[in-house]
Amino acid sequence: MSSRVLCVIQARMGSSRLPGKVLMPLAGRSVLAWVVSRAMECIELDDVIVATSIDSGDDQIVQESGNLGVSCFRGSADDVLGRFIAAVRWAGGADYVVRVTADCPLVSHEAMGSLVRETLRSKSAYGHNLYNTGMYLHVRGLPIGLGSEAASFDALCRVDEVANLQNYHREHVTRLLEEDPESFPFIFAPVPDQWFRPDYRLTLDNPRDYQILQAVAEEFGSSEIASTGEILRFLDTNTELLSLNAGIEATTILTRYRIGDKSGFIEQIETLPRLWYRQTPKTLPSQRMVSLHAVTMDSTQTMQTLQPLKKVQAGLVEHNKPWITPEDMLAVNEPMRSSWMARGAVTLAVESILAESLTESLAESLVGSLAERQSKKLSNRDFRVLCTSSGTASLHLALEAIRIMSAGNRKEVIIPSYGCSALYNAIVMAGLQPVVCDIARDSLCMSVESLGQCLSLETLAVIAVHTFGAAAPVADIRALMDADGSSPGFDRPWIIEDCAMALGTEVYDGCGKTVKAGSLGDVSIFSFHATKPVAGGGGGAVASSFSDFMDTASDLLDYDMPAALNRRFNHLPNDLELAPALSHLKRLDRILRARRIFSDIYREIIPGGRGVGIQSEGAGISSFGRFVILASRGLAKRILHGLNERGIGAINPMVESELIHSMAVAYGAMKPKVVAGGCPHSLWASRGGVSLPVSPGLGLSAVKTAASALKSVFAELKLSEKREVAESDRNIFEEGQWDE
């Protein structure tokens, strides 16, 4: 059972230096609103509440909490620890509690998520990511105002029960946890070096702090959740702001520091070196880069003389945004620290995780009756994995190995028309003949019926694409080719699973169970491109349980040490590009959870029976590499236009000119063979697809903004009214129903 994690935001109106500070305005919203919205961005939290006192002066906090849609608990004005624990119980209890104060409007939601994961993983009683806690200085901690703390509720209750607890400890909720690490195991969750700013002060305690926070709020606007990196880069290039509160001394003059296992005392915090982090060059433009597409250069410019970036529309929700956490940044640093950036330990770790996942998935599926095991003939399959430089390289490597093993007996490779151009390119690069079939209208995956029309004695391989994360009918394809109990290559064609957007997708195995995508085919390929659910700086992988195939592929991958004289290419990966992918693989369950949550938000507002449908999950459970809605050509264009006008980065995921059977006309002699009757379903999907943003890196608030815009577009197009309809009326995928 997963742990319940609750965030408690401590808020009071009373302040000797700046009364009422938690409700002071920042870019049209209260300071408390900023704290709440940033905490809600942390998807590791199950709930967020505000805790205040029963004093009448805090009535305004209760009212503001209601306006923000968060619950507010009122407790003792003097016993802060007692109020904190009572708030947790009032909210339904929790296994772990994140503590945030309401005077930190820029609290880092990314670092908060990292802290929760590290605390839960280590089962520590207490953890934080703070540079200065008043007791310790932690190198690679966050500056004042950005950090957070996490503690087990059990540990907090044990602190509460200490009979001789001083008033000091009842005022400072977590202080005893830090003072007694032997009784309360502690973990420090370090942040990336790029975030280390020992002399930045971003909390709200006096008017000079407020001036800095106002400038940050005005830069990023009230409707956006700026990333920690964006905030720090803005301050790096506006150093005059930092001088406003640079003279404010820390409360504790004699402060303990901890660096690894060493500790001691330091008298003046301000004397620590300022340049422990990289300064942003002043020659770079001060405007914030919201999107890579905002960069404009001409042929005479260099990176040192970029034109000032134009601010894009406030509230823009990008279509894709990789989920980059502090762990990812630290992971990328590791190859640099080790001085080994080529194929090394990181590559081996990715290969090991994938191989173990596929092997275990298939083994779990095979648990059942003897009859089931014998019918599938898939037992005792151990997978091996080879990482490559990209998904395209993976597919090309696989096809080259299959071509060599077939000794040129067969040449044709069947692919769906509604697919990435990499399919076509890899086939042609391997000297093989592409054959194009159609897709199913609901899942957008390969149509088994259309595939059957393309199969021939010349068929070498079939590439089943798990389109946008939906599950391709691999079990049905195996049944069509009588694959169980037969060997690929000579008895039948090879089955290649294209899992580029399907890490985490589950596919029905034909016996009532599901297995991970990539474990049913003879060969599977993966991609770690930046737009994929598991994102890296590039990279891909090939997996198979057939030893002869993997031996051949391994030989081809070692391009400069050939065991046989075959043409070969440098498809080797490197640890630097695979490092973030490895970090993503370790938290794949959270990535999938976020994508499903975001997809469900859209699903709830799709109007049934109004000419709009949703790509089905196919023959299994989708990983939602994309969330695609489908409609008639004219309606899809209007939906897309309406969303783009509202600042939502929705796209048509595959336009007509990208269809393989259309695009390949330009290749002349390399034009593929096309299934009899053409590919009408692929054509229909290319004209009526709208892909909505579901990248976890966007955050919950951005997806809710996109959903609100979609609802507005539906209302404008008079599609918002839901009504009860027959299933046949609801299904827009019926032949010819929405071809207009």
N, C-alpha and C positions, 0 to 999 in steps of 0.2 A: 504493500500500500504506500503511495507517495505521501510525503510530508506536506502538511498544510502550513503555508507561510503567510503571515499577516504583517502588513506594514502599519505602524502606528506613528502618526505625525503629531508631535507635541506642540501645542499652540496656546499662547497666553497673550492677552492684551497688555499686561503689565510689563514695563521695562523701565528701569531707572534712567538709562541713557537715551532711549528712543521709544517712548510710549506708543502703543498701537501699531508697532512696526509691521506685524504680520498681515495687516490689512491695508498697508500703504499701496498706492497704485504703481504698477509697472506696465507701461504700454497698454493701458486700458483694462488690466486685470490686477487683482490683488496679489500680494506676495504669496499668500496662502494658495491661491489658485495656481500659481506657477509651480509650487512644491507638489501639490496634488497631481497636476497633469504630468509632471515628469516622473513621479512615482508610479503612476498608472501605466507609463510606457514600459515598465519592467514586467515582462510576461511571466517571470518566475514567481510573482506574487499572486496569491489567491484572492486577496482583498486588501483594500486600503481604507483606513479610518482615521479620524481626527480625535485627539484626546485633549480636553480642556478642563477648566475648573468650574465649580458651582458658583463662583463669584459673579455678581450681576454684570460686572465689567466685561465678562467673556460671553455675554449674550450675543454680541455681534458675530463672534466666531461660529456659534451654533447656526445663526442665520446664513452666514456665508457658506458654511459647509452644506447646508440644504440647497443653496443656489448651485453649488458645484456637483451635487448629486452624490455626496459621500456621507456616511453615517458619522455622527459626532457623539462621543461619550463625555459625560461630565462627572468629575470626581473631586477628591480632596484638593484644596488649594495649597496645602502645606506639604502633604506627603506625596511627592511626585512619583516615587516608586510604587506606592500603593495604588495611586491613580492609574499608572501604566498597566499594572497587573490586572486590576479590575476591568480596564478597557478591553484587554485581551479576552477575559472570560465573558464579558458582555457581548463581544463580537462572535461568540461561538467557540472560543478556544483556538489554539494553534500549537503546532510542534515547534516552530521557530518564528521569531519576531524580528522584524527590521525596524530599527529606531531612526527616525529622521526628525529634525527640529524645523519648525515652520519659518525660521529666519534664514533658510538656505534655498532661495528660489532657483538656483542653478544646480541643485544636487544632481550628480551623474547617475542617470538611470542605467547606462551601460555597465558602469562599475558596480552598481547595486546588484545587477543580475549576476555578475561574476562573483561577487561576495557571497550571494545566496548559494550558488552552485558549489563554491569551495567549502563553505561551512557545512553544507549538507553532506558533501562527499567525504569530508574528514570527520564528520560527526562530532565537531568541536562544540564546546559549550558557548564559546564567544568568538566573534571574528569582526574585523573591520578593515577598512582600506584607507585610513586617515594618516596623513603625514605627522600631524601633531595632535596628540590626544590630551595634552596637559601633563602627561606622565612620561611619555616616550616620543621620540622622533623616529619615524620609520622611513628610511630611504626607499624611494619608489612608492610613496603614499600620496594621496590627493591633497591639494591645498585646502585650507579652511573654507568651508562652504560647499564643497563638492562631494564629500565623503558620506558614508553611512555606516551603521553598525548592525550586526545580527547576533542574536543570542537564542539559545534554546529556552523555551518557556519553563522547562523544568529547572534550569539554572537560575532563572529570575526568581522563581518561587523559593528556591533554596536560599537565595540572598535575602528575600523578604522574611524568612523564618529565623535569621540570625538574631538572637536575643539582644545582644549588646551593640546592634548596628548604630553607628553614629548618624546624627542628623545629616551630616555631609553626604553619606551614602544614600540616604533616602531622597536627597535632592538630585544627586547625580546617579541616574539609574544603573549605568553599567560600570561605574568606577571600581566597585569591589571585584567584579569579574576580571578586570585588567590587573588589579593589585595582587590577585591570588591565582596565578596560572596553574599552580599545582592542583588546586581544588577544581578549577574550571579550565579545562584544556582550551588553549587559544590558537587561533590561526590568523595570520595576516595575509590578506589577499592583495598582492602587489599589482600596481597598474603599469601600463607601458611607460618606458622611459620618456616617450614623447609628451606625456602628461605631467611629468614631475616639475612642479613649480613651487619650490620651498618658500618663496617670498610673496606669493599671490594670496590675497585675502578677498574672498568672495562671499562672505556672510554679511548679514545686515545687523549692525550693532550701533551705528552712529550715522549722522548725516553724510559724512564723507564716503562711507560704504554705499550709502543710497545713491550717490552721484554715479559711482561706477556701475552699479546694477541698472540704473536708469539707462545709461549709455548702451549696455549690452542688450537690454530689453528693446530699446528703440532700433538697434541694428537688426535684431532677429524677428521683431514683430510679435504680436500677441497670439497669432494663429499657428505658429510653428513650434515644434519641439527640436531645438537646435542640439546637435551632438556636442559632446564634451570637447572633441577635437576642434570643432568649428568655433566654440566659445574661446578656447585658449589661443587659437590662431588669431582671432580678432583682437584679443588683448595683447598678443605679442607684437602686433603691428600698430597698436595704439598705446604705446608705453606711457604716454603722458597721463592716461587715466590712472595707471597704477601708482603714480606719485601722490594721488589724492589721499590714500590711506597708508602710504608707506611708513609713516612715522608712528603708527599705532603699535604699541608694544604688546607682546603676548602677555596674558594674565600671569602665567607662571614664569618667574625669572630663573629659578633653578630647575632645569628640565632634564629628565633622563633620556638618553638616546639608545636605540638598539639597532645594530647593523649585523645581521646574521646572528651568531652566537655571542657577539661582543656587546657590552653595554657600559654606560658610564654617565657622567653628568656634563652638561654644557651650560654656561651661565647666560650667554646672550644668543638667543635664537637668530637674531638679525645678522650675526656675524658669519653665518654659513655662506659658502660660496654661492653667488647668484647664478653663475654660468654652469650649472650642472645639467643643463638641458640645452637643446639646440634653439637658438634664436632664429626667428623667421627673418630673412633679409629684408631690409627696408625698401629695396628696389622693387619688391613684388607689389602688385596692386593691393590696396586695402580692402577693396570690395570683396565680399564673401562669394566663393564659388559654390553655387547651389547645385549645378549639374555640369558634368564634363562637356556637355554640348554648348555651354555658355562661353567656352574658350574660343577666341577669334584671333587668328594670326595671318600675316601675309608672308610672302616669300622672303622678305628682307628682315623678318623678326627672328629673335632667338628667345629661349625661355626666360632670359633675364630682362627682356623688354616686351613683355606681354602687354597688349592693349588692356585698358581697364575693362573689367567684366561688367556687362549690363546686368542689372538685377532682373531676375525673371519674376513672373507674377507671384505675389505673396501667397503662401498656402499651396504651392505646387506639390502635387503628389506624384513622384516619379513612378514609372512602370516597374523598374527593377532597381533594387538597392541592396547590395550584399549586407548581411547581418554581421557586422564586424564588432567583436567584443574585445575587452582587454586581453583575454586569453589568446585570441587570434594574433594580436599585435606582439604579444610575448612569444608566441610560437614562431612567428616570422623572424624574430630576433635570434632564435636559437641557432639556425644554420650560420648566421653571421658571426655569432659568438664562437662557434666551433671551428670557423674558417673552412667548413666543408659545405659548399653550396651545391655541388653536383649530386648525382644519384648516390644516396647514402642512407643514413638511419631513418630519416623521415619517410623516404620512399618505401623502405622495407616495412615500416610500421603501417603505412596505408595498405600495402599489399597483404599484410598479415590480417588486418582487421576485416578487409573485404573477403578474403578467402575463408576465414573462420565464420563470418556471418552467413555466407552462402552455404557452406558445408553444414552448419548447425540448422539452418532453415530447412534444408532438404531432409536432414535426419529427423527433425521433429515431424515433418509431414509424413514420413514413412512409418511412424508409430501407428499401428493398426492391425487389421487382420492379415493373415498370411496371403489371402486371396488378393488383397489390395497391393501388397508388396510385389507379388508375382505379376500382377497386371501392369504395374508401372515399370518394373525392371530398372529401377533407378537407385537401388540400394548400394551402400558402400562407395559412394562417390565423394572423393575428396577434391576440393577445388584448389587450383593454383591461380595466382594473379600476377600479372606484369603491368607495372605502371608505364605510361608513355607521356609524350609531350602534349597530347590533346586527345579529344574524343575522335576527331577525324583520323589522327595518326593511329589510334587504337583500331579503328575499323579497317584502315588500309593494311596495317600489320596482320590483322586476322585474315583478311582476304588473300594477302600474299601467301600466308602459311597454308591456307586451304588450297590455293591454286597449285602450290608446289606438291602438296600431298596427293592431289587428284591426278597429277602427271598429265594435265591438259586434256583429260577425258571429257570434261564438261566446262562450259564457259558462261552460262547464264546465271544471273543473280536477280531475284525478284524483290522489288521494293515497292512501298506505297507511293503514289504520286504526291500525296499530301505529307511531305517530309522534308527535312533539311537537305540543302544542296550537297552537304558533305556525303550523303549516301551515294549520290551519282558520281561525285568526284573521286571517291575512294575506289569505286568499282572500275572506273575508267583508268585510274592510275595503276590498278592491278592488272590491266590488260584484259578485263572481262567485259561481258555484254550485259548492260542493265535491261531489265524487263519490268515494266511498270504496271501495277494493279491498282484497284480502287480501294476506298476505305468504307467502313460502316458509318452511317450518318450520325449515330448517337455518340459513339466513343471516339470517332475520328481515327481509330486504329485500323490496321489492315483487315479487309473483308476476307473471310475464309472462302466465301463463294467465289469472289473475284480471283483470289489466289489459285483456287482449283482450276480455273480456266487458263491460267498461265503456266502451270506445271507441265514439264515435258522431260524427255530423256536427256535434254541438254541442261537441265536445271542443276547448278552446282550448289547454290545456297539460297535461303530465304531470310530476309532481314525483317524481323517483327519489331516494329517501333512502338514503344510505350509512349504514345503521343501526349505530350504535356503532362506526363505522369499517370495518365489513365492506363489501365492494365490491358495489354494486347492479349488476344485469345490464343496463348501459346499452347495450352493443352489441346485445343481444337485443331491447331496446326499440326501438332504431333500426331493426333488421331488421323488426320487427313492423309498424312504421309506414312502412317503405320510405323511411327518412329520408335515406339517402345519395343525393346528387344532387338533392334537393328542398329547397324553401325553407320554413321554419317560418312559421306564421301563416295562409297561404291553402292551400298544397299539403297541409299536414299540421299536427298540433298541435306546439307548442313542447315541447322536452324540457329540463326544468330539473333540474340535479343539486344536491341538497342535501348540501353537504360540511361541514356544521356541525361534525361530529365526525370528519372524514375528511381533514384536511390531511395528506398523506403516504401516503394509501391509493393503491394502484395497481390499475387496472381493465383487464381484458382488452379489447382493441380489436376483436376479431372476426377478426383476421388472425394470431393467434398471438403477439402482443406485448402489453405492458402500457403504459398511459399514466397520468399522474397524474389522480386524481379531479378532475373539473371541466373536463377538456379534451375530453371526448367529447360532452357535451350542447351544446345551443344557448346555454344560460345556466347559470351555476353561482353558488351563494351560499355564503358562508363565515361563521363566527361566531368571535369571539375572547372569548366569555364566560369567566369565571374557571374553569369546570369543563371547558373544552374543552382538547384537547391543546396548541394554541397559545393561551395564556391572556393576556388583557389585563384592563384595568379595564372592559371592554365593547368594543363595536365589532363590525363585520362588513364584508363586501365582496360586491360583485356583479361577475361577470366574464363576458365574451362576446367572440367574434370578429366579431359582426355589428355593423357600424358604425351602421346606422340605429337599432338597439336601444339601443346605448350612448349615442348622441346624445340619444335621447328620455329615457333614464334620467338622463343628466347634466343635462338641462334641468329635470327634476322635482326633482333633488337641490338645485339652486340655487333654493330655494323663494321667496326674496325678490327674484329677478331673472328672472322668467319670460320665456321667448321665445314661449310660447304660453299661452292661457288654459285651463289644466287644473288640477284640484284637486291640491294638493301639500302635503307635510308636511315638517317639519324633521327629516330623517333624517341630518343632517350629523354626521360624527365629530369628534373632537378629538384633538390630538396627545398629550395627557396620558393618555387611556385606551388609545391605541394604542401607546404607547412600550414597555410590556412585551411586547406582541404582536410588535413589530418585533424585539426582542431574542430572543424565542423562535424566530421565523422563521429567524434567523441560525444557530441551533443545532438546527434541526428534526431533522437526522439523529441527533443524540444523544438527543433526546426519543423518537424512534421506536425507537431501539435499546434504550433503557431499558424502554419499554412491552413490547416483544417479549420481552426477558429476563424481566421480571416475569410475563408471560403464560405463558412456557415453564415457569416454576417451578410454577405451578398445574397446567399441562397434564400434568406428569409424575405427579401424584398423583390425577388423575381416574380412577376405576376403570371400565374398559371393561366393557360388558355388564351393568351393575348399575342400570340405570334412570336414569343420569345422563349427559348429553351436553354438548357445548360448542358454542356458536354458531360456525358455520363462517365462513371468511374470505370467503365469497361468490364472486363472479365476478372474483377478483383476489387481491390481497395486502392484508390488513387493516392499519390503523394502530393498532388496539386502543385506540380511544377509551374502550372499556370491555371487560372480560373477563367474558363472561356464560356461566354454566352453566345448563342447562335440565333439568327433571325433572317428574315428576307434581306436581299441586297439593299433595298432602299431604306428599310427600317434600321439595319445595322449601321449604315452610313450616318443616319440621323442621331442614333445613340452615340456613336463615336464622336461626332461633331459636338454634340451637347456636352459630353464629358470633357473634351479638350478645351472647350470654351470656358468651362468651370475650373480649369487648372488641374484636371486629372489626366495623368499620363497613360490613358488606355490606348491600345493599338489593335490593329488587325494582325493576328499572329502569323498569318501566311496569306499574302495577297496572290491574286491569280497568276501574275507573272513569275512567282516563285515556285509554282507547281512544277514538279520535275518533268512531267510530260509536256509542259508548255515551255519551260526554260530551256530544255535540251535541244529545241529546234535550232538554236544558234550554233550548236556544236557540229552540224553537218553530218559527216559520216559516223559520228559517235551517237547519233540520235537513238534513244532506246526503243525497244519494242514496247508497244502499248497493248493492254488487254483488249480483246474484241469488244466493241461498244464504247470504248473510251473510259473516262473516269468522271462521270457526272457528279458523284457524291463529293469528290475532291474539289471539283469546280464550284459546287454549291457552298461548301464549307469556306472556301477562299473568299467568297463574296459576302458571306454573312457572319464572319467571326469577329468577336470583340473580346480582347483579353484584358482583364481587370488586375490592378496591382495586388499581389498577395505576398510579396517578399517580406520576411520577418524583419529585415532591416528598416523597413518603413515605420514600424511601430503601430500600435493599436489605434492611436488617435488619427493617424494619416489614413488608415483603412476605413475608419468610421467616417472621415471626411469624404472619402471616395464613395462610400455607400450612400451617404446623404446626397451627394451630387447625382448619383445614379437614380435615386428615388425621385429627385427633382426632375431629371430628364424624363423618367417614365410618366410623371404627372403632366409634364409639358406635352408629351406625345399621347396623353390620355391612355396610358398603359398601366396606371397605378392601381386601378380598381380591381381587386381580386374577386373572383367568383367561382362557385362550384361548377366544375365541368366534368364531362365524361373523360375517362383516361385516353380514349382515342382522339378527343378534341384537344387534350392537353399536350399530346405528343407531337411536336412540330417536325419530328424526324420522319414522318410517313412520306412515302414516295410522292413527289410532286406537289406537296401541300404548300410549301413556302418557297417556291423557286422564283417567284417574281422579283 
